[in-house]
Structures are given as structure tokens and as C-alpha cells.
Amino acid sequence: MAQLTTEQYDMLERAITDRRRIAVMRRGTEYVIVPSRLAVERGREAIQARHPGGNVMLFFIDELESLEVVK
């Protein structure tokens, strides 16, 4: 997934605002995280998030295979 669609950006922004969990797939591993911000890091779009265990994680959008809101 090199770039998010408009619908995916809306979904991500709503998840950040509402502190809802999202599921992302990166390198064959699924992560269920709570996104806290969308930013540009080192010239690439990234999602800063917290894993339920408390770890802060950074996911570059161009490395993601999928993204969806957990209901």
C-alpha cells in the first residue's frame, strides 16, 4: 500500500480523534494499535500509535499492506 485512499485517511483521522483501535498489516504481521497522530517522519508519512501493551510504535504508510478500523 504505497498511499492511502481518501476514505482510508478519513477512517484513520476518525480513529485518531475517537481513540479507536485499528488493525494494520506490515511485513505479514497484523498489529492492533491505537493511533495517536499522523505525521511526516524522515520525509515519509507515518502513523504514531500505542500498542495495547503500552509500547509506542511508528508505522510508515508506504510499508503497510492493509489498514482497517476495528469495530
C-alpha positions, -999 to +999 in steps of 0.1 A: +000+000+000+020+030-012-007+055-004-040+057+014-072+065-003-094+095+008-117+071+025-088+055+044-075+089+055-110+098+068-112+065+086-077+070+102-084+106+112-117+095+129-099+067+147-073+092+160-100+116+172-121+089+188-092+069+201-104+037+183-083+008+175-071+000+140-056-032+126-026-028+103-007-054+084+031-049+080+055-075+067+030-102+072+023-094+108-010-079+120-009-052+147-039-039+166-030-004+177-045+029+189-033+056+166-023+089+182-012+110+153-004+111+116+029+128+108+058+131+084+089+114+097+121+114+076+101+125+046+076+097+048+040+097+061+037+077+093+012+067+120+023+071+156+004+046+177+003+028+210+002-009+213-023-022+240+008-033+259+018+004+262+046+005+236+047+035+213+052+023+177+057+041+144+042+027+111+053+041+078+023+042+055+043+030+025+052-002+044+016-011+052-002-039+034-036-031+048-054-008+073-089-011+088-107+002+119-116-025+145-152-024+154 
